Amino acid sequence: MADPVRTTQVYGRQALLRLEGDTLFLSQFDDGWKIVAAGCEPASGKPYQCAVKGG
């Protein structure tokens, strides 16, 4: 079972999805939304550091 969603932020065709146990980045493609990064954690003064990245 997936973790519950805590917050969602959408920026055009990009989105940040915070779950209870994970942070995901999504992009909107012609056939729908897809995860492009997972296992992300904020880094002080830097972009998120993600365990899995795709494109």
N, CA, C and O atoms as CSV, one atom per row, in Angstrom:
chain,resi,resn,atom,element,x,y,z
A,1,MET,N,N,0.847,-1.185,0.000
A,1,MET,CA,C,0.000,0.000,0.000
A,1,MET,C,C,0.887,1.242,0.000
A,1,MET,O,O,1.888,1.288,0.716
A,2,ALA,N,N,0.532,2.238,-0.790
A,2,ALA,CA,C,1.306,3.471,-0.913
A,2,ALA,C,C,1.141,4.343,0.331
A,2,ALA,O,O,0.119,4.300,1.016
A,3,ASP,N,N,2.176,5.133,0.597
A,3,ASP,CA,C,2.111,6.088,1.706
A,3,ASP,C,C,1.085,7.171,1.398
A,3,ASP,O,O,0.900,7.526,0.235
A,4,PRO,N,N,0.412,7.703,2.421
A,4,PRO,CA,C,-0.538,8.796,2.201
A,4,PRO,C,C,0.168,10.065,1.702
A,4,PRO,O,O,1.310,10.337,2.073
A,5,VAL,N,N,-0.524,10.831,0.862
A,5,VAL,CA,C,0.005,12.093,0.341
A,5,VAL,C,C,-0.119,13.168,1.415
A,5,VAL,O,O,-1.180,13.335,2.017
A,6,ARG,N,N,0.978,13.898,1.652
A,6,ARG,CA,C,0.961,15.017,2.603
A,6,ARG,C,C,0.723,16.342,1.891
A,6,ARG,O,O,-0.149,17.112,2.294
A,7,THR,N,N,1.500,16.622,0.822
A,7,THR,CA,C,1.315,17.863,0.069
A,7,THR,C,C,1.648,17.625,-1.404
A,7,THR,O,O,2.391,16.712,-1.763
A,8,THR,N,N,1.067,18.485,-2.237
A,8,THR,CA,C,1.348,18.465,-3.666
A,8,THR,C,C,1.527,19.905,-4.131
A,8,THR,O,O,0.734,20.779,-3.780
A,9,GLN,N,N,2.573,20.150,-4.921
A,9,GLN,CA,C,2.791,21.460,-5.522
A,9,GLN,C,C,2.990,21.251,-7.016
A,9,GLN,O,O,3.811,20.434,-7.433
A,10,VAL,N,N,2.231,21.999,-7.821
A,10,VAL,CA,C,2.319,21.865,-9.274
A,10,VAL,C,C,2.842,23.170,-9.850
A,10,VAL,O,O,2.377,24.256,-9.505
A,11,TYR,N,N,3.820,23.035,-10.735
A,11,TYR,CA,C,4.436,24.174,-11.411
A,11,TYR,C,C,4.384,23.898,-12.909
A,11,TYR,O,O,5.344,23.379,-13.479
A,12,GLY,N,N,3.271,24.242,-13.547
A,12,GLY,CA,C,3.121,23.968,-14.980
A,12,GLY,C,C,3.087,22.476,-15.246
A,12,GLY,O,O,2.149,21.792,-14.837
A,13,ARG,N,N,4.116,21.958,-15.938
A,13,ARG,CA,C,4.182,20.538,-16.287
A,13,ARG,C,C,5.091,19.764,-15.331
A,13,ARG,O,O,5.474,18.631,-15.624
A,14,GLN,N,N,5.436,20.362,-14.196
A,14,GLN,CA,C,6.274,19.724,-13.188
A,14,GLN,C,C,5.512,19.712,-11.863
A,14,GLN,O,O,4.676,20.583,-11.620
A,15,ALA,N,N,5.795,18.731,-11.011
A,15,ALA,CA,C,5.126,18.670,-9.715
A,15,ALA,C,C,6.048,18.058,-8.668
A,15,ALA,O,O,6.916,17.239,-8.970
A,16,LEU,N,N,5.830,18.481,-7.434
A,16,LEU,CA,C,6.521,17.943,-6.260
A,16,LEU,C,C,5.443,17.293,-5.396
A,16,LEU,O,O,4.470,17.946,-5.015
A,17,LEU,N,N,5.615,16.021,-5.091
A,17,LEU,CA,C,4.634,15.262,-4.328
A,17,LEU,C,C,5.313,14.744,-3.072
A,17,LEU,O,O,6.252,13.951,-3.147
A,18,ARG,N,N,4.835,15.193,-1.913
A,18,ARG,CA,C,5.386,14.725,-0.638
A,18,ARG,C,C,4.441,13.691,-0.034
A,18,ARG,O,O,3.280,13.975,0.256
A,19,LEU,N,N,4.969,12.492,0.144
A,19,LEU,CA,C,4.235,11.414,0.807
A,19,LEU,C,C,4.737,11.341,2.236
A,19,LEU,O,O,5.695,12.028,2.590
A,20,GLU,N,N,4.107,10.523,3.060
A,20,GLU,CA,C,4.588,10.372,4.434
A,20,GLU,C,C,5.988,9.793,4.482
A,20,GLU,O,O,6.765,10.149,5.368
A,21,GLY,N,N,6.334,8.905,3.548
A,21,GLY,CA,C,7.630,8.257,3.604
A,21,GLY,C,C,8.547,8.542,2.429
A,21,GLY,O,O,9.587,7.896,2.302
A,22,ASP,N,N,8.192,9.507,1.549
A,22,ASP,CA,C,9.012,9.743,0.358
A,22,ASP,C,C,8.657,11.104,-0.233
A,22,ASP,O,O,7.596,11.660,0.054
A,23,THR,N,N,9.544,11.624,-1.050
A,23,THR,CA,C,9.288,12.830,-1.828
A,23,THR,C,C,9.573,12.491,-3.284
A,23,THR,O,O,10.627,11.943,-3.604
A,24,LEU,N,N,8.626,12.819,-4.172
A,24,LEU,CA,C,8.726,12.488,-5.580
A,24,LEU,C,C,8.637,13.743,-6.437
A,24,LEU,O,O,7.967,14.709,-6.072
A,25,PHE,N,N,9.319,13.720,-7.580
A,25,PHE,CA,C,9.165,14.746,-8.593
A,25,PHE,C,C,8.500,14.094,-9.795
A,25,PHE,O,O,8.873,12.992,-10.198
A,26,LEU,N,N,7.508,14.780,-10.370
A,26,LEU,CA,C,6.776,14.258,-11.521
A,26,LEU,C,C,6.840,15.259,-12.667
A,26,LEU,O,O,6.992,16.460,-12.445
A,27,SER,N,N,6.723,14.759,-13.888
A,27,SER,CA,C,6.609,15.587,-15.083
A,27,SER,C,C,5.404,15.118,-15.870
A,27,SER,O,O,5.078,13.930,-15.881
A,28,GLN,N,N,4.739,16.064,-16.534
A,28,GLN,CA,C,3.583,15.723,-17.354
A,28,GLN,C,C,4.044,15.496,-18.788
A,28,GLN,O,O,4.691,16.355,-19.386
A,29,PHE,N,N,3.709,14.345,-19.327
A,29,PHE,CA,C,4.008,13.974,-20.697
A,29,PHE,C,C,2.691,13.872,-21.461
A,29,PHE,O,O,1.618,13.988,-20.870
A,30,ASP,N,N,2.771,13.657,-22.763
A,30,ASP,CA,C,1.556,13.553,-23.581
A,30,ASP,C,C,0.613,12.464,-23.085
A,30,ASP,O,O,-0.604,12.598,-23.213
A,31,ASP,N,N,1.160,11.385,-22.520
A,31,ASP,CA,C,0.315,10.284,-22.050
A,31,ASP,C,C,0.083,10.292,-20.542
A,31,ASP,O,O,-0.358,9.287,-19.985
A,32,GLY,N,N,0.369,11.406,-19.870
A,32,GLY,CA,C,0.059,11.541,-18.447
A,32,GLY,C,C,1.267,11.907,-17.593
A,32,GLY,O,O,2.355,12.170,-18.106
A,33,TRP,N,N,1.054,11.919,-16.287
A,33,TRP,CA,C,2.095,12.258,-15.317
A,33,TRP,C,C,2.963,11.037,-15.046
A,33,TRP,O,O,2.465,9.920,-14.908
A,34,LYS,N,N,4.293,11.276,-14.973
A,34,LYS,CA,C,5.230,10.192,-14.680
A,34,LYS,C,C,6.243,10.657,-13.649
A,34,LYS,O,O,6.639,11.823,-13.623
A,35,ILE,N,N,6.657,9.719,-12.796
A,35,ILE,CA,C,7.684,10.015,-11.795
A,35,ILE,C,C,9.033,10.113,-12.495
A,35,ILE,O,O,9.421,9.216,-13.244
A,36,VAL,N,N,9.753,11.224,-12.241
A,36,VAL,CA,C,11.079,11.392,-12.830
A,36,VAL,C,C,12.183,11.375,-11.770
A,36,VAL,O,O,13.363,11.311,-12.113
A,37,ALA,N,N,11.811,11.432,-10.483
A,37,ALA,CA,C,12.784,11.307,-9.395
A,37,ALA,C,C,12.051,10.845,-8.136
A,37,ALA,O,O,10.927,11.267,-7.865
A,38,ALA,N,N,12.711,9.968,-7.373
A,38,ALA,CA,C,12.100,9.422,-6.147
A,38,ALA,C,C,13.171,9.283,-5.076
A,38,ALA,O,O,14.368,9.325,-5.361
A,39,GLY,N,N,12.721,9.117,-3.846
A,39,GLY,CA,C,13.657,8.992,-2.736
A,39,GLY,C,C,14.403,10.290,-2.501
A,39,GLY,O,O,15.588,10.284,-2.170
A,40,CYS,N,N,13.703,11.408,-2.673
A,40,CYS,CA,C,14.333,12.731,-2.608
A,40,CYS,C,C,14.272,13.320,-1.204
A,40,CYS,O,O,13.271,13.209,-0.496
A,41,GLU,N,N,15.381,13.948,-0.832
A,41,GLU,CA,C,15.466,14.620,0.462
A,41,GLU,C,C,16.044,16.007,0.259
A,41,GLU,O,O,16.949,16.193,-0.554
A,42,PRO,N,N,15.518,16.996,1.002
A,42,PRO,CA,C,16.073,18.341,0.857
A,42,PRO,C,C,17.511,18.388,1.372
A,42,PRO,O,O,17.860,17.715,2.341
A,43,ALA,N,N,18.332,19.191,0.709
A,43,ALA,CA,C,19.714,19.406,1.129
A,43,ALA,C,C,19.848,20.894,1.449
A,43,ALA,O,O,19.483,21.739,0.631
A,44,SER,N,N,20.355,21.209,2.604
A,44,SER,CA,C,20.436,22.587,3.074
A,44,SER,C,C,21.095,23.505,2.040
A,44,SER,O,O,22.264,23.328,1.697
A,45,GLY,N,N,20.331,24.487,1.549
A,45,GLY,CA,C,20.849,25.453,0.595
A,45,GLY,C,C,21.133,24.908,-0.792
A,45,GLY,O,O,21.736,25.598,-1.613
A,46,LYS,N,N,20.709,23.675,-1.070
A,46,LYS,CA,C,20.970,23.032,-2.356
A,46,LYS,C,C,19.677,22.403,-2.872
A,46,LYS,O,O,18.693,22.319,-2.137
A,47,PRO,N,N,19.675,21.959,-4.137
A,47,PRO,CA,C,18.509,21.216,-4.632
A,47,PRO,C,C,18.324,19.888,-3.884
A,47,PRO,O,O,19.223,19.425,-3.183
A,48,TYR,N,N,17.169,19.304,-4.047
A,48,TYR,CA,C,16.917,17.985,-3.448
A,48,TYR,C,C,17.936,16.969,-3.951
A,48,TYR,O,O,18.380,17.030,-5.097
A,49,GLN,N,N,18.290,16.054,-3.095
A,49,GLN,CA,C,19.133,14.915,-3.464
A,49,GLN,C,C,18.213,13.712,-3.597
A,49,GLN,O,O,17.514,13.357,-2.648
A,50,CYS,N,N,18.207,13.076,-4.780
A,50,CYS,CA,C,17.287,11.978,-5.045
A,50,CYS,C,C,18.022,10.681,-5.282
A,50,CYS,O,O,19.054,10.655,-5.953
A,51,ALA,N,N,17.491,9.596,-4.728
A,51,ALA,CA,C,18.104,8.269,-4.870
A,51,ALA,C,C,17.890,7.710,-6.261
A,51,ALA,O,O,18.745,6.982,-6.765
A,52,VAL,N,N,16.758,8.034,-6.905
A,52,VAL,CA,C,16.435,7.518,-8.236
A,52,VAL,C,C,16.069,8.694,-9.122
A,52,VAL,O,O,15.219,9.509,-8.762
A,53,LYS,N,N,16.718,8.783,-10.298
A,53,LYS,CA,C,16.414,9.849,-11.256
A,53,LYS,C,C,16.202,9.239,-12.636
A,53,LYS,O,O,16.874,8.283,-13.024
A,54,GLY,N,N,15.259,9.810,-13.358
A,54,GLY,CA,C,14.995,9.360,-14.714
A,54,GLY,C,C,14.662,10.546,-15.583
A,54,GLY,O,O,14.836,11.688,-15.159
A,55,GLY,N,N,14.198,10.312,-16.762
A,55,GLY,CA,C,13.878,11.437,-17.631
A,55,GLY,C,C,12.847,11.051,-18.581
A,55,GLY,O,O,12.434,11.863,-19.408
